[in-house]
Amino acid sequence: MTKKKDIEVLRVTHLRGPNIWTYRPVIEAWLDIGELENFPSNLLPGLYERLTAILPGLIIHRCGVGEHGGFLERLRDGTYAGHILEHVVLELQNLAGMKTGFGKTRQIGENTGLYKMAFRTRQEQVGRAALAAGRDLLMAMIEDRPYDLAATVIDLTDLVESVCLGPSTANIVDAATVRKIPSIRLTDGNLVQLGHGARQRRIWTAETEHTSAIAEGIASDKDLTKSLLASCGVPVPEGELVTSAEAAWEAAQDIGVPVVVKPYDGNHGRGVSLNLMTEADVTAAYALAARKGDSKSVIVERFIAGNEHRLLVVGKRLIAAAAGESLWVTGNGKSNIIELVDDQINTDPRRGTTEDSPLNALAPEHGAEIILELERQGMTAYSVPQDGQKVLIQPNGNVAFDVTDKVHPQVAAMATLAARVVGLDIAGIDVVAADISRPLEEQGGAIIEVNASPGLLAHLKPASGEPRNVGEAIVDHLFAQDESGRMPIVGITGKHGATMASRLIAWLLQISGKKVGLSCADGLFVNGRLLPRDGFTDWESGERLLLNKNVEAGVFEASARMILTEGLAYDKCAVGVVTDVSDFEDVAEFHIASLDKLYGVLRTQVDVILPSGVAVLNAADAQVVDMADLCDGEVIFYGVDEHLAAIAQHRQDGKRVVFQRADKDMSRIVLAQGYDDAASLPLSPLVPPEAVLAAIAAGWALGLTPELIGAGLRTFDANPKRTHH
């Protein structure tokens, strides 16, 4: 067909917090679809067929219809290129393993060909890459050109794996999200903060801020670990620490063969050789262990018959258990070991080289432990076993078969004791036992290692058996059931008096005894001390308060421009204040050209109020009053006139209001619940009354007493010196 003008991406913005589209981070793209404005999808021959053929997953996109197939219905009936691109980008992210579903597209003006398109992304780089690839794919489908989808998905998947959270950390973060605990990624790796300010906890995959460096040091010292466990009655195999191959064979003779040889400071099973009987085997195993460890020290210990198991302990509980398996191949008289492994082991769809695979693919020619095992059987990776000959490739291979429900209570008790002896709050306990459902003493089983920072994937995606939600256990370990990780947050937006109100709210919280962070137009403060912004944006300045372990409460002023360009710095707040909807000149460049459109921006402040929270709204502004219906929590109206319609109705409904009342020669501020006055306070002449009323209502919403609020009004400095301390 005739080539249409390309879809042009005019502007791309990453909104990192709640915004006009949704309360999650999104990428917003401004699009010019050019001539395609005259060609909805039903006027582009073959587009429906080509697009559904290359992206069959589009069938589950609900779109505005609200059910599976909803988007395809819109595509068939006729929809525009911006909307189609939204769904293509979402589907590309899904194909790359970063699941997401939210998107919206809105035209700017009428018959302009200009659109704002927003889509959910969990990582900015991936979202931007998916947008660029999606545009190219869609133009190829429109113009009936070939497109290499497989290459695009590989590139996006590689990007997801390199820049997104690993599966173990993501599982913990997802579990926190289920409990409504907020999270902030602190690095490009897996260091994550759960919660805000003083109520936060930090994790690094399976390590937490409670994980002791001393305990980690003990766990990495295998010999010390064994002696500590033995002193507490935990069954461990007899062993010796050696520094030469000759000493290793002497130790093996003293202990009695068969023995195990492993690095003194190794982990993840690297350099471990099992069931060694001869001097040649022990010598070769020593060389391997010394090479794989960080020192020349090697442990020789009694070999225990049985399967290896990994028991995951979180806090004082056994959460999950997985068993290993021995891997064998059977010869056919024609194929070498490499070929047999590829045909008989690596064809298992559960095996692969990425973290998504519960079992590892094997390369007998490269794995030192496998090479050593084959040598003990008189073979190499290139040997051709006889027809029917069974060859052991790997004893106790991947420990990835769930056996959680089979673990004997006494074994579980030993595992949790071992974690406590070492001092780890999260530990991977390696147990060798013929039958994990029987006590260790009965069968000569033993605990052979205690590991810090254990891998979680074997429990999240076992090769067989039930997946275990270890993330939930870790979050429950860090936060009691009544803890949300949230500190009191007050968000405030509007044009008139918002900055003064935010400073007064921060002062009220400060004199209540909390260390308070304040981000407003006047600057960034902690307990009244002005901090340098260091070139940070408003969003970044706000996030600094959430990261600060000393901050116990936060007050955040957000302008309409900040909401449009960055989003709010926090996900939810306890109190949301809106002072007015009155001036859109500052944001005209964003195509906000009416009070109704400005309302759509500022309502974000109300949308993020927790169900247990309170909206504080100006009863004198009709559009602010309309926001009351959007609030999931309580509403407190405030106003200079107690006869305002919203205040009068609210009082009639028995709800809370704050207003100004002329009392003889002096104006006072009244806090009322229905028709009952809860308190009356003098009005400060130094602060605009609307700002005072908003701040008092917010303080009341936070549970501050009228007496404390009165003290705050008397001591508030409306014009502090702008100095750094």
N, C-alpha and C positions, 0 to 999 in steps of 0.2 A: 504494500500500500504506500501512498505518498508519505514521505517522511514528515512528521510533525515536529514543531519546535520542541526541543528538549525541556523537560521539567527543570526549572532553575531553582536552586536552593539559595535564597537571599540572605538568610541569617539562621544561625544555629545557637541555641542557648541551653545550657544544662541547668535546670532548676533543681537545686540540691535538697530543698526542703518543701514542705507543703506550699501549694501554689494555686493559681486559678483553675487548674485542671483537676488536681487530685491531691491527696495528702502524702503521696509518695514521690520520690524523685522522678523526674521525666526529662526527656529532651524535647524542646520546642523548636520546630523548624518553620520558617516562613518560606512559602513556596510561590513561585509564579509558574502556572501551568500553561501559560501562553495560549496557543491555538487550541489546545486540548479543552479549553473552557467551552468550546463549541462541539466537543465530541465526548459525551458521556459514554460509559462502557458499552451500552447497547448499540452505539453507533460506530463501534470499532470492530469490524468483522473478525471473528476468530479469536478475539482476546479472551473471552470466557474459557474457551476450550484450551488455549495454550497455557493460560495462567493456572487453571485447575490441574492440568497435566503435569506441570513442572513443580507446583506446590500443592499436592493433594491435601496437606494438613489444613488448608484454608477451610475445609468443610466444617471444622469444629469451631470456627470463629463465629461468635454469636451476633456481634454488631448490634445495631439498634433494635433488631427484631427480637432479641433476647433468647434465642434458642440455637442449637446446632444448625448450621446451614444458613444462619441469618445473613452473614456477609455475602455468601454466594447468591442468595435471593436478591440482595441489593445490586450485586454485580450483574446479574442477568437482566434485572429491570432497568438498570441505568444509574450509575453513580460516577463521580468525577475522579480524576487522576490523583488528586491529593488524598482522598479517602482510600483509594486503592493502595497507594504507596504506604499509608499507615499500616495496613494489614500485611503487606509484603514484608515490611521491616520487622513487625512483631513475629512473623513466621520464621524469618531468617534467624532471629535471636533464639527462638524455640529450637530450631534445627541444630543450632550451635551448642545446645545444652543449657542455655540460660532462659528458663521458663518465665514467660510474662504474657499478659493478656490485655492490659489497659491501653487504649488509644482513643483520641478524639481529633476530629478535623473540622474547622469552622472557616467559612468564607469571610474575607475582609471586605466589607462593602458589598455592592451588588454588581454582577456582571464585570468583575475586575480581573478575574483569573488569579487573584491573590488569595492565599489561604494560610491560616495558622494550623499546623499539624503537631500534635503532641503524642508521644508514646512513652510508655514505661520502659525504663532500662535499669538494670541493677549495677551497671558499670559504664561510666561515660565513654571510655574508649571503644568498648564493644558497641554501644549504641550509635556512636558516630560512624563507625565502620559499617554497621548494618544499614544505616541510612544511605550512605554512599553506594553500597552494593545493591540495596533495594531499588534505588533510583535507576541504576544501570540495568537491573533485571527487568523492571517494569517497562522501560523504554524499548528493550529488546523484544518483549512480548507484544507491545503495541505495534512495533514496526516489523514483526514477524522475522526476527533475526535469531540465530542460535545464541544460547547463553550457557556457560559452564557453571552450573549450580554446584556440582560436586566440589570444584576447586574453591568456590566461595565459602561453602560450608566448612571445608577443611581449614581455610584461613581464619574464619571466625571462631571455630572450635579451638584452634591453637591459641587465639587471642584470649578466649574465655579461660582456658587452662593456665595461661601465663599471668593474667591480671586479676582474675576473680578469686574469691575465697576458695580454699580447698574444700573437699566434700566433708571432712571431719569438722572443720571450723564452721562451715555453713550449716551443718546439722545442729550445732550448739546455738548459733544465731537464730535459726528458724525456731528452735524450742523456746528461746527467749521471746521471740515475736509472738508466739502462741500465748505466752503469759503476759503480753502487753509490756514487756520490758524493752526499752529502746536500746539501740546499739549504734556504735560509731566505729568505723574501721580506722585504726590509728596509723597504719603503714600500708605499703603495697603488698605486704605479706599477710600473715594470719594473726597479727596482734589486733585484738578487738576489745573495745570498752563496752560493757553492758551496764546500762544505767547512766545517770547524769551526776556530775558534781561529786559531793561528798558521799553519795549513795551508790557510786559506781563500783563495779568489779572488773578486773581485766583478765582476759584469757589469751593464750597463745596455743592454738590447737588444744591438745589435752593437758596443757599446763595452766594453772591459775595463779593469781597473785598470792594465793596461800601456799603454793608449791615452794618448799624450802630449798634454797641453794645447797644447804648442808645435806639434806636428804638426797638431792640429785647427785651430789658428790659421793655419798655412800653407795647409791645404786650403781654408779659407774665403776666402783671398786668391788669387783665380784667376790674377791677373797674376804674383804671386810664384811660385805653383806652376808656371806655364808656364816661367818663366825658369830655375827649378831643374831641371825635367825636361829642358829643351833643353840645359842645360850638361852633362847626363849622357848625351846622345845619344839621348834619347827623342823620337820624332817628334811635334811639336805644331804646330798651325796658327799661322801668322803673325798677330799681332794688336796692337791698341793700346788703351790705357786712356783714356777720354774723359769729359768732364763736361758736355757740351752736345750738342744735336742737330746744331748746325753742325759741331762737331768730329767727330761721328760720321760725317757724310757725307764730310768731308775724309779721314778715316781709310779709309773704304770706297773712296774713289777711289785713295788711295795703295796700298792692299792689292790692289785690283782686285775688282770684283763678279763673282759673287755673294758676299755676306758673311753672317755670323751676328752677331746682336746679343743680348747677354745681361747680366744683372746681374753686377757685379764680385764680390758677396758672396752670390749666391743659391744655392739648392739645390733638389733634386727637380725640376729642369727648369722651374721657374716663371719666367715672364718671358723665355723664350728664343724668338727668332724666327729662322727659317732661310731660306736661299736668297733673300736680299733683293737686288733689282737696281736700284731707283730711289731717288731722294732722298726721295720721299714715303714709301716703304716704310721706309727707314732712320730717318726722323724719327719716324714712328709707333712703330716698334720701340724707339727710344731712350726714348720716353715710357713705354712699357710696362715696359721693363727697369728704369728709374729708379724707377718706382712699386712694382715687385715686390721690389726689393732694399732693403737697410737703409741705403744711401747713394745719392748721385746719380752715383757712378762706374759707368760701363758699359764693357763690353769689346766691341770690334768686331774680328772675326777672319775669316780666310779661310774660306769655306764649302767643306766637303769632301763630295764626292758619296759616297753610300753609306748604309748603315743604321747606326743607333746601336745600340751593344751595351753592356751592363753586365757587367763581369768582377769577380767577387768574389774578393778575395785575403785569405787568413787565414794569418798568420805569413809563411812564405816560399813558400806554395803557392797556385796558382789552384784554387779549389774549385768554382766554378760560373760559367756564362756564359749570358746571355739576350740575345735580339735584339728590336729594335722592329719595328714595321710602319707603313706609311703607310695612312691610312684615307681611303677615297673613298666617295662615294655617286653613284648614277646617277639622273638626273632622269627624270620621267615626264610632264612638262608640266602637272601638276596640283598636286603637293605642294610645300610650301616646304621649306627646308633642315632645319628642326626636325623636320618630319614624316618626311622621308627618313631622317634620322639615327635616329629612333625605330624606323622600320620596317626599316631595312637594317643598322644597327649595334647599337642597344641591345637588339634582340631576341635577341642572342647570350646564351645562359644563363650564359656565363662573365662577363658584365658585370654590375656592380652598384655600390652605393655603400658597401658595408661592406668590412672587411678580408678577409672570406672570399672575396671576388670577385677572381680574378686579373687581370681587366681592368676598367677604369673605365667606368661609364656616362657618356655625353657629353651636355652641355647647351650646344648651339651659341650660344644667346642669352646665356649667362652666362660662357663661357670666353673670357678676354681674348685668349689666343693664337689661338683658333679664329676669333674675330671679326676679328682682324687678318689672318689668312690668307684669310678670305672677302673682306675689303675689297680685298686685293691682286688678287683675281679679279673685282673689280667687283660684289661681292654682299654681302648681309647674311644674317642667319639667317632672314629672312622672304622672301628671294628665291625664285622658282619657276623652277628650271632647266628647259631644254627637254627634250623626250623624248629619252633616250639620252645626254644631256650628262653627262660625268663631272666631279665637283667634288671637289677635294682638301679634306678637312676637317682633317686633322691629319698633318703629316709626322712620321715617327718617333714614333708614338703609344706606347702602353704597351710598355715593354721587358720582355716577359713570356713570350717563347718560347724554351724551353731549347735552347741550341746548345753546351753544354759539351763534348761529344765532337767537335765540329767545329773547335775553336780550334787554330790552328797553334802548335806549340811555341815558335816565335820570338815570336808575339803574347803567349803566356802569360808568356814571359820578360820581355818589355817591361812587362807589367802588374805583375808582382811587383817589377821594378826601380822602377817608378813609386811603388809603395807604400813601398818602402824609402827612396827619395829624399825623400819627404815625411815619412817617419818613422812611418807608421801601421802598427799590427799587424793591423788589420782595415780593409780599404778597398774601396770600390766604384770601379772604374776605368772611366770612360766612353770608349769607343773608337768611332770612326766608320770603317767599312770597307765596301767593296762586297762583299768575300768574307772572312769571318773565318777561313777555312781556308787563307789565303795570307798571307805576311809583309806587314806594313804598307808597307814601302818599295816593294814591287813594285807597289802599287796606289794610292800616294799617301794611304794611310790615316794616322790620327793619334790620339793620346790627347788628348781635349779637356778632361777634368776628372778630378780625384781627390777622392773624397768620403769624409769621416769619417762614422761611424755610418750605414752604408749600410742601406737596407731589404733585408730577407731574403725577403719574401713571394713575390717573383717567382721565386725559386729553390725555395722550399718548395712552392708551388702554381702552377707555370707554366701558361700558357694551353694550351700543347702541349709535348710532350716529357716527359722523365723528371724527376720531382722529385729534388732534391738534399738530402741530409741535412747541411745546413750547421751545424746545432747540434752534430753529432758532431765536425766539424772544429774548431769553436771550443773545445769541451771538450778535445779532444786537444791543441790549441794551449796551453791553460792548464795542463793536467796531463799529466805524462809517463805512459806506460802503466803503470808500477808505482806510481803515486800514486793514492790514493783520496780525498785531501782530509781524511782523518780523523786526529784526534789520539787518543792513548790515553784512553779513557773507562772509568771504573769506576763501575758503578751498584750501589747497596746498598739493601736493604730488609729490614724486620723490626722487631720491637718492642724487643728486648733487646740492648744493646751496639752497635746499628747506628751511632749517632752517634759514639761513641768510635772504633769501627773505621774509619769514614770519615775522621776526623781523622788517625788514625795512618797510613792509606794515603796521604793527601795529604802527610804529612810525609816518608814514605819516598820518594815521587816527587820531592819538593822537594830532598832532599839528594842525589838522583841527578843533579841538575843541571837539572831542568825547572822552568819557571814554571808553578805549579799553581793551578787554580781549584777551590774547594771550596764546594758548596752542601749544607748540612746543617741539622739542627734548631738548632744553635748559631749559625747565621748564614751569611753569604756572604763568602768569603775569596778573595784572590788572594795566593799566597805568604805566607800567614799574616796578611795585613793584612785586618782586618774592614772590609767595605764597607757603607754604608747601604743598606737594602732599598728605601727611598723608596716604600713602599706597594705594592711589587711582590708578586705571588703567588709561590708556590714555583716554579711552572713558568716564570714570567717571570724570576725570579732565576736559575734554571738557564740559561735561554736567553742571559742577559747574558754568561755565561762562554763560551758557544759563539760569541758575536759578537766577543769580545775578541781582537784580533790578537796580543796578548802571551801569551795562555794556550797552553801547549804540552801540557798534560794536564789532565783534569777528573775530579773525584770528586763523585758526585751521590747523596745520600741521598733516597729517596722513600718516603713513608709510604703505607699502604693508602689513606688518605683522598685523598692527592694523585693516586694512580693512578685513583681513582674519579671525581674531580672535574675533573682537568685532563689526565691522561695524563703520561707521562714527558717530560722536556724534550728528549731526544735520540732519534734513531731506532734506533740500534744502539750496542752497547758492546763493548769488548774483554774486559772482565771483569764478571760479574754475581755479586753476593754476596747470599745469603739467609741470615739469621741464625736465624729461627724463624717458625713459623705458630702463634700462641698467644693472640691477644687480638683479639676482634672487637667489643668494646663500643664502640670509637671510631667504628665504621662501621655500627652497627646501623640507623641511619636510611636507609641505602642497601639495606636488606633483605639485609644480610649477617649471617646469624644462626646460622652454624655454622662450624666450622673448615674443612669441605670448601669452603664458599663463599669463605672467606678465602683458601684455597689457590688458588682460581680467580682471585683478584685478584693475589696476590703472585707467581704463576707468570709474570706479565707480565715480571718482571725477567729471567727465564731465557729467555723467548721471544725477547728482543731481542739475545741474545748472537750475535756474528758467528760464522760457521763456523770462523774462525781463532782464536776467542776461548776463554775458559775460564769455567765456572761454579764458584764457590767455595761449597760447601754444608755446612751443619752436620750432621754425621753423627749427632748425638744427637736430632734431630727427625725422626720417621718421615715426616712429610709433606714436609719439605724434602728428605729423601733421595729421595722419589718424583719430585721435579723433575728428577733426573739424566737421566731418559729423554727429557725435553723439550729438552735442550741439543743444539744443532747442533755444538758444539765439544767441547773436553776438559772433564773434571770433576775438581776437586780437593776431596776431603772433608777436613774438619777436625773435631777433637773433643778434649775433655779426657781421654778414655779411649781408649787405643790398641786396646782390645779391643772397641770398638763394632763391630757386625756390618758396617756399611757400610764402615768403615775396613779391617777384616780382609779383606773380599771384594775391596776395591779393591787392597790390597797383593798379594793372591793373583793378581790380574789384571795385576800389574806397573805399576800406575798410581800417580799422585802423591797423597800424603796429608801432613797436618800434624797433629801431636798432642802432648799433654803427657805427659811420662814422669817419674816420680819416680826420681831418681838419688841414692842415699844420702841426704844431708841436704838435697838441693836439687832442686827441680823444673826440668826443662829442656823446651825445645820442640824437637821433632825434625821435620825435613823429610825425607821418605822417598820413594823411587821403588821401588815394589814392596817387597822385603825389604832393599833397600840404603838405609842412612841417608845422605842427601846432606849434612846439616849438623845441628848441635845448638847451640841458642842458650839463654842463660839467660832465665828468665821474669821479666818486670818485675813487681814487687809493686804498682805504682801503678795498673795498668790491669787490669780484669777479664780473666781468662784467655781467655774465649771471644772477646772483642773482639780480643785480641792474636793469637790463632790465625787468626781471619778475615783480619786485616790482613796477617799474614805470608804466608798462602796467596795473597792477592791480589797482594802484591809479587812473590812467586815466579812467579805466573802472568804477570806483566808482564815477566819476565826480569831482575828485580833479583837481584843476587848475595847469597848468605847473609851475606857479610861486610858489605855495605852495609845489609842488613836489620838485622843486629846493631848496627851503628852507629846506625841509626835508633831502635832500641829504647832504646839507652843515652841518647840525646839528646832524646827526645820529652818535651815538657812537657804532662802530662796536665791541668793546671789553668792555662791561660794567662789573663792579664788581659784582660778584655773592653773594650779601648779601641780607638778609631779613630785611625789614624795619618795 
